[in-house]
Amino acid sequence: MQDDDGRWVNFILDWEGTQNREGRTSVPGGDFWQARALQALAHSSDILGDKRIDAAIRRGLRHIVGATDVPADVRALHVMTALALLDDTEDHELRGVVATWCDEIVGCRDGDMLMNSPFERGRPHLWGHIQEAVLADAGVRLGRADLVVVARKSADILFAEVVRGCFNLPRTQPYDVASAVYVLARLADVTGASEYGALATAARAWFDGRNAAGQPVYSRSEGRVGDGVDGHRVSTESGAEANIVSAQALFDDVVTLARELSSSEALPVSVG
């Protein structure tokens, strides 16, 4: 899915793997998929030990380093990628880039509340909103306590009330909740403040019925997650995104379940 020039496309059109190069959500080098692809490769490089990964990172990285006018929620993914790459090196140039990106994120605020873009109005959407977590982690790595302070102030405004109110919003998606869980869990780890850990636990409980519908969104017996809660109704649909982000938010549960599976249950059935 990566072009020779380092850009990624997001989707395929058919079973033959024809790339979707024209669609608005799949054009080569689009903000979110370029960022997510690099983030995935940065985290997998050490695990897989495949030299092709490092080559793909080098080709793709220049597109995000050179990018301007990047929305803050996308820039947060760039920072996550850079922090993963810095785990293996003291690249002073990359550290400088991370610091600049963090300042960009901090600059995209309404009062103390971090926004996803300068054009957003009101409260920011929660799906993909992880700026607070990223600033907290970067603050530790860069030795900048100011970033952690900004992260805490924003999280206290944006997530605390929503989580305590059981995400009682007109519509809540698993991606909203997973983002909240990630932010609160990272703040708990970075700051050691017990209130963030408690809020992260309460946010995870949304999947098991601590929500506006009062019903589980995650069917543990069927192993599927609904697409969200509309008003007081749990969606009967269950898409890929909902299940992927929910697995991330409930990772400990996923690992426990996987360890209980037999080999025949865990391995895919051969096709054809």
C-alpha positions in Angstrom: 0.0 0.0 0.0 3.1 2.3 0.0 4.2 4.0 -3.2 7.9 4.1 -4.1 7.9 7.8 -3.1 6.9 6.8 0.5 3.2 7.8 0.4 0.5 5.3 1.5 -3.0 4.8 0.1 -5.7 3.8 2.6 -8.1 1.3 0.8 -8.3 -1.3 -1.9 -11.2 -1.6 -4.3 -11.5 -5.4 -4.9 -10.2 -8.8 -4.0 -7.3 -8.4 -6.5 -5.9 -5.6 -4.3 -6.5 -2.7 -6.7 -5.6 0.4 -4.8 -8.2 3.2 -4.3 -6.2 6.1 -5.4 -9.0 8.6 -6.2 -11.3 8.4 -3.2 -11.2 11.3 -0.7 -10.4 8.9 2.1 -7.7 7.0 0.3 -5.6 9.4 -1.8 -1.9 8.7 -1.5 -0.3 10.4 1.4 -3.5 11.4 3.2 -3.0 12.8 6.7 -4.4 10.1 8.9 -3.4 7.0 7.0 0.1 8.3 6.3 0.5 9.0 10.0 -1.0 5.7 11.2 1.0 3.6 8.8 4.3 5.2 10.0 3.2 4.8 13.6 2.5 1.1 13.1 5.8 0.5 11.4 7.7 2.5 14.1 6.3 0.2 16.8 6.8 -3.0 14.8 10.4 -2.4 13.7 12.0 -3.8 16.8 9.5 -6.6 17.2 9.7 -8.0 13.7 13.3 -7.2 12.9 12.6 -6.8 9.2 14.9 -4.4 7.4 12.2 -3.6 4.9 10.3 -1.8 7.7 13.1 0.6 8.3 13.4 1.3 4.6 9.6 2.0 4.5 9.9 4.3 7.5 12.6 6.3 5.9 10.6 6.7 2.7 7.5 7.8 4.5 8.9 9.9 7.3 9.9 12.8 5.0 6.3 13.3 4.1 5.3 14.1 7.6 8.4 16.0 8.6 7.9 18.3 5.7 4.1 18.6 6.1 2.6 22.0 7.2 -0.8 23.1 8.4 -1.3 19.6 9.9 -4.4 19.2 12.2 -3.5 18.7 15.8 -5.0 15.2 16.1 -2.9 14.1 13.1 0.2 15.8 14.5 -0.3 13.8 17.7 0.2 10.6 15.7 3.4 12.1 14.2 4.7 12.7 17.8 3.8 9.1 18.8 5.8 7.8 15.8 8.8 10.0 16.6 8.8 8.9 20.3 8.8 5.3 19.2 11.7 5.9 16.9 13.6 7.8 19.7 13.4 4.7 21.9 16.3 3.3 19.9 18.4 6.4 19.4 19.2 9.9 20.7 18.6 11.6 17.4 18.9 15.3 18.4 17.4 16.5 15.2 14.3 14.3 15.7 14.0 15.4 19.3 13.9 19.0 18.0 11.2 18.1 15.5 9.2 16.5 18.3 9.5 19.6 20.4 8.3 21.7 17.5 5.3 19.4 16.9 4.3 19.5 20.6 4.3 23.3 20.5 2.0 23.1 17.5 -0.4 20.9 19.4 -0.3 23.2 22.4 -1.0 26.2 20.2 -4.2 24.6 19.0 -6.3 25.3 22.1 -9.5 27.0 23.1 -8.6 28.3 26.6 -7.1 25.2 28.3 -8.9 22.7 26.0 -6.9 21.1 23.3 -8.7 21.1 19.9 -8.3 18.9 16.9 -7.9 21.7 14.4 -8.1 25.5 14.4 -11.4 25.3 12.6 -13.2 23.3 15.3 -15.9 25.0 17.3 -17.4 24.0 20.6 -16.1 20.9 22.3 -13.7 18.8 20.1 -14.8 15.4 18.8 -13.4 12.6 21.0 -12.6 10.0 18.3 -8.9 10.1 17.6 -8.4 12.9 20.2 -5.2 11.7 22.1 -3.3 14.9 22.2 -3.2 14.9 26.0 -1.6 11.5 26.2 1.0 12.4 23.6 1.9 15.6 25.3 2.3 13.8 28.6 4.6 11.2 27.1 6.6 13.8 25.2 6.9 15.9 28.3 8.6 13.1 30.1 10.9 12.3 27.2 11.9 15.9 26.5 12.1 16.9 30.2 9.3 19.5 29.7 6.9 19.6 32.6 4.9 22.3 30.9 3.6 19.8 28.4 2.3 17.6 31.1 0.6 20.5 32.8 -1.2 21.4 29.5 -2.2 17.8 29.0 -3.7 17.6 32.5 -5.7 20.8 32.3 -7.2 19.8 29.0 -8.0 16.2 30.1 -9.7 17.5 33.2 -12.0 19.7 31.1 -12.6 17.4 28.2 -12.8 13.8 29.7 -13.5 13.9 33.4 -17.1 15.1 33.2 -17.9 13.0 30.2 -16.6 9.8 31.8 -18.4 10.4 35.1 -21.6 11.0 33.2 -21.3 7.6 31.4 -20.7 9.2 28.0 -24.3 10.5 28.1 -24.0 12.1 24.7 -26.3 12.1 21.6 -24.1 9.5 20.0 -21.0 7.8 21.3 -18.7 5.5 19.2 -16.2 3.0 20.5 -13.5 5.2 19.0 -14.6 8.0 21.3 -14.3 5.8 24.4 -11.1 4.2 23.3 -9.4 7.6 22.9 -10.6 8.6 26.4 -9.2 5.4 27.8 -5.9 5.9 26.2 -5.5 9.5 27.4 -6.5 8.7 30.9 -4.4 5.6 31.2 -1.3 7.5 29.9 -1.9 10.4 32.3 -2.3 7.9 35.2 1.1 6.3 34.3 2.9 9.6 33.7 1.6 11.5 36.7 0.9 8.7 39.2 -2.4 10.4 40.0 -5.0 7.8 41.0 -7.9 9.8 39.7 -6.8 9.2 36.1 -6.6 5.5 36.7 -10.1 5.5 38.2 -11.4 7.4 35.3 -9.8 5.1 32.8 -11.4 2.1 34.5 -14.8 3.8 34.5 -14.4 4.6 30.8 -13.6 1.0 29.9 -16.9 0.0 31.7 -18.8 1.8 28.9 -18.3 -1.3 26.8 -20.0 -3.5 29.5 -23.1 -1.3 30.1 -21.9 1.9 31.9 -23.4 4.0 29.1 -26.5 5.9 28.2 -28.3 2.8 27.0 -27.5 0.8 30.2 -26.6 -2.2 27.9 -23.4 -3.8 26.9 -21.8 -2.6 23.7 -19.3 -5.5 23.8 -21.0 -8.9 23.6 -18.4 -11.1 25.3 -20.3 -14.2 24.4 -20.3 -13.4 20.7 -16.9 -11.6 20.6 -18.3 -8.5 18.8 -18.6 -4.8 19.6 -21.5 -2.7 18.5 -20.8 0.5 16.4 -21.9 2.7 19.3 -24.8 4.1 21.3 -27.3 6.4 19.7 -29.3 8.1 22.4 -30.3 5.2 24.5 -29.9 2.5 21.9 -27.0 0.2 21.2 -26.2 -0.2 17.5 -26.9 -3.7 16.1 -24.1 -3.1 13.5 -20.5 -4.2 14.3 -17.8 -2.8 12.0 -14.1 -3.3 11.8 -13.2 0.0 13.4 -15.4 -0.6 16.4 -13.8 -3.9 17.1 -10.3 -2.8 16.5 -10.3 0.2 18.8 -12.3 -1.7 21.4 -9.6 -4.4 21.4 -7.0 -1.7 22.1 -9.1 -0.2 24.9 -9.7 -3.6 26.4 -6.3 -5.1 25.6 -5.8 -6.9 28.9 -9.2 -8.6 28.4 -8.2 -9.6 24.8 -4.9 -11.1 26.0 -6.7 -13.1 28.7 -9.3 -14.4 26.2 -6.6 -15.3 23.6 -4.7 -17.3 26.2 -7.8 -19.4 26.9 -8.3 -20.3 23.2 -7.3 -23.7 21.9 -5.0 -23.9 18.8 -8.0 -24.8 16.6 -9.9 -21.7 17.9 -7.0 -19.3 17.6 -5.7 -20.2 14.2 -7.5 -19.2 11.0 -9.3 -21.8 9.0 -7.6 -22.4 5.6 -9.4 -21.0 2.6 -9.8 -22.9 -0.6 
